[in-house]
């Protein structure tokens, strides 16, 4: 795989407050350039949600109302997020979730394409017992010493996902081959019929 042929791409991850539909409490967007995650130009926002963080959500990601009390509201940071995401490709693990939540918070935004590392892993590593992010990190053992924060925080998960994406991409000769298996049904990036159900 010639990583120099990749389109502009950001690995994204979002964390919510546990409400339905969720309010965003954290967003990370990590560029991948030349086959490496570019932490120097990554975007990261902690956000004070309009509704309280549920106990379950706080147990998962550790972000409580007290932690977020002094952070800006989504209205204050939405413009920055929109500018960074622009019209580039995004990648995420189980990308329907991140795409859906970001689209709900950024009306009119549409990425150039969407890569799902869950779909990519199923195609590139068939037969694994599980395809959760935790299981894939354990199976592929990417170097996470440089990862910021901890699991279930947006910066950590976007960094881990970027390493998984780069590792899995090695099995494909071209970006188009990768996109053909990694773009979820109904999302932008490739034109092909696919009736496979989604996970969320």
C-alpha positions as CSV (number, residue, x, y, z in Angstrom):
1,X,0.0,0.0,0.0
2,X,1.3,3.4,-1.0
3,X,0.1,5.6,1.8
4,X,1.1,8.7,-0.2
5,X,-1.9,8.0,-2.5
6,X,-4.5,8.3,0.3
7,X,-6.9,11.1,0.3
8,X,-6.9,13.6,3.2
9,X,-8.3,11.5,6.1
10,X,-9.1,12.0,9.8
11,X,-9.7,9.2,12.3
12,X,-12.5,10.4,14.5
13,X,-14.0,9.3,17.7
14,X,-16.8,10.8,19.8
15,X,-18.0,10.3,23.3
16,X,-21.5,11.1,24.5
17,X,-23.4,11.9,27.7
18,X,-25.4,8.7,27.6
19,X,-28.7,10.4,26.7
20,X,-30.8,9.3,23.7
21,X,-30.0,10.9,21.3
22,X,-26.6,11.7,22.8
23,X,-25.1,15.1,23.5
24,X,-21.4,15.2,22.7
25,X,-18.9,15.5,25.5
26,X,-15.7,14.7,23.6
27,X,-14.6,14.8,20.0
28,X,-11.2,13.8,18.6
29,X,-10.1,14.0,15.0
30,X,-6.6,12.6,14.2
31,X,-5.1,13.1,10.7
32,X,-3.3,10.2,9.1
33,X,-0.5,11.4,6.8
34,X,2.2,9.4,5.0
35,X,1.2,6.2,6.9
36,X,1.4,7.8,10.3
37,X,-1.0,9.4,12.8
38,X,-0.2,13.1,13.0
39,X,-0.8,14.0,16.6
40,X,0.7,17.4,16.1
41,X,-2.3,18.6,14.0
42,X,-5.0,16.6,15.7
43,X,-8.2,18.3,16.9
44,X,-9.6,17.6,20.4
45,X,-12.5,19.1,22.3
46,X,-14.1,18.5,25.6
47,X,-17.7,19.8,25.6
48,X,-20.2,20.7,28.4
49,X,-23.4,19.0,27.4
50,X,-26.8,20.6,27.8
51,X,-28.1,17.5,29.7
52,X,-26.3,15.7,32.5
53,X,-23.9,12.9,31.9
54,X,-25.5,9.6,32.9
55,X,-23.8,7.4,35.5
56,X,-23.3,4.7,33.0
57,X,-21.6,7.0,30.5
58,X,-19.4,8.5,33.2
59,X,-18.3,5.0,34.3
60,X,-17.3,4.2,30.7
61,X,-15.3,7.3,29.8
62,X,-14.7,9.0,33.1
63,X,-16.2,12.3,32.0
64,X,-18.5,13.7,34.6
65,X,-20.6,16.9,34.9
66,X,-18.0,18.2,37.3
67,X,-15.1,17.6,34.9
68,X,-17.0,19.2,32.0
69,X,-18.6,22.1,33.9
70,X,-15.9,24.7,32.8
71,X,-15.7,23.4,29.2
72,X,-17.3,25.2,26.2
73,X,-20.7,24.2,24.9
74,X,-21.2,22.5,21.6
75,X,-22.4,25.8,20.1
76,X,-19.0,27.4,21.0
77,X,-16.9,24.7,19.3
78,X,-19.0,23.4,16.5
79,X,-17.5,25.8,14.0
80,X,-14.0,24.6,14.8
81,X,-15.0,21.0,14.4
82,X,-16.7,21.7,11.1
83,X,-13.7,23.5,9.7
84,X,-11.3,20.7,10.6
85,X,-13.6,17.9,9.3
86,X,-14.4,19.9,6.2
87,X,-15.0,17.6,3.3
88,X,-12.2,15.1,4.0
89,X,-12.6,11.3,4.5
90,X,-13.2,10.1,8.0
91,X,-12.4,6.8,9.6
92,X,-13.8,5.3,12.8
93,X,-14.4,1.9,14.4
94,X,-18.1,1.1,13.8
95,X,-18.2,4.3,11.8
96,X,-22.0,4.5,11.5
97,X,-22.2,5.6,15.1
98,X,-19.6,8.4,14.8
99,X,-20.9,9.5,11.4
100,X,-24.5,9.6,12.7
101,X,-23.7,11.6,15.8
102,X,-21.5,14.1,14.0
103,X,-24.0,14.6,11.3
104,X,-26.7,15.3,13.8
105,X,-24.5,17.9,15.5
106,X,-23.2,19.4,12.2
107,X,-26.3,19.9,9.9
108,X,-25.3,19.9,6.3
109,X,-21.8,18.4,6.9
110,X,-20.9,15.5,4.7
111,X,-17.4,13.9,4.6
112,X,-15.8,12.9,1.3
113,X,-16.1,9.3,2.4
114,X,-16.3,7.1,5.4
115,X,-14.0,4.1,6.3
116,X,-15.1,1.7,8.9
117,X,-12.2,-0.2,10.6
118,X,-14.8,-2.8,11.9
119,X,-15.7,-3.7,8.3
120,X,-12.1,-3.6,7.2
121,X,-11.0,-5.9,10.0
122,X,-13.7,-8.4,9.2
123,X,-12.6,-8.5,5.6
124,X,-8.8,-8.4,6.2
125,X,-8.8,-10.7,9.3
126,X,-11.7,-13.2,8.8
127,X,-12.3,-15.7,11.6
128,X,-11.4,-13.7,14.6
129,X,-13.6,-14.4,17.7
130,X,-14.4,-10.7,18.2
131,X,-14.0,-7.5,16.3
132,X,-14.4,-5.0,19.1
133,X,-11.7,-2.3,19.3
134,X,-10.4,-3.9,22.5
135,X,-10.2,-7.3,20.8
136,X,-8.5,-6.0,17.7
137,X,-6.0,-4.1,19.8
138,X,-5.2,-7.2,21.7
139,X,-4.9,-9.3,18.5
140,X,-2.9,-6.9,16.4
141,X,-0.9,-5.4,19.2
142,X,-0.3,-1.9,17.8
143,X,2.1,0.2,19.8
144,X,0.0,2.3,22.1
145,X,2.6,3.7,24.4
146,X,2.2,7.1,22.7
147,X,-1.6,7.1,22.9
148,X,-3.0,10.0,24.9
149,X,-5.5,9.4,27.8
150,X,-7.0,6.0,28.2
151,X,-9.4,3.5,26.6
152,X,-12.9,4.9,25.9
153,X,-11.6,8.5,25.7
154,X,-11.8,10.0,22.2
155,X,-8.1,10.8,21.8
156,X,-7.0,7.3,22.8
157,X,-9.6,5.5,20.7
158,X,-8.9,7.6,17.6
159,X,-5.2,6.9,18.0
160,X,-5.7,3.1,18.5
161,X,-8.1,3.1,15.5
162,X,-5.6,4.9,13.3
163,X,-2.9,2.2,14.1
164,X,-5.4,-0.5,13.3
165,X,-6.4,1.2,10.0
166,X,-2.7,1.4,9.0
167,X,-2.0,-2.2,9.9
168,X,-5.1,-3.5,8.1
169,X,-4.4,-1.4,5.1
170,X,-1.2,-3.3,4.4
171,X,-3.2,-6.1,2.9
172,X,-4.5,-3.9,0.1
173,X,-2.6,-2.6,-2.9
174,X,-4.6,0.5,-3.5
175,X,-6.9,2.9,-1.7
176,X,-9.7,2.0,-4.0
177,X,-9.4,-1.7,-3.0
178,X,-9.5,-0.8,0.7
179,X,-12.5,1.6,0.3
180,X,-14.4,-1.1,-1.6
181,X,-14.5,-3.3,1.5
182,X,-14.3,-0.6,4.2
183,X,-17.0,1.9,3.3
184,X,-20.3,1.0,5.1
185,X,-23.5,0.6,3.1
186,X,-25.4,3.9,2.7
187,X,-22.4,6.0,3.5
188,X,-20.3,8.0,1.0
189,X,-17.1,6.8,-0.5
190,X,-17.9,4.1,-3.1
191,X,-21.0,3.3,-5.1
192,X,-22.1,-0.3,-4.7
193,X,-25.3,-2.0,-3.6
194,X,-24.9,-3.8,-0.3
195,X,-27.7,-5.0,2.0
196,X,-25.6,-5.9,5.0
197,X,-27.2,-4.8,8.2
198,X,-25.5,-2.3,10.4
199,X,-24.7,-2.7,14.1
200,X,-26.3,0.3,15.6
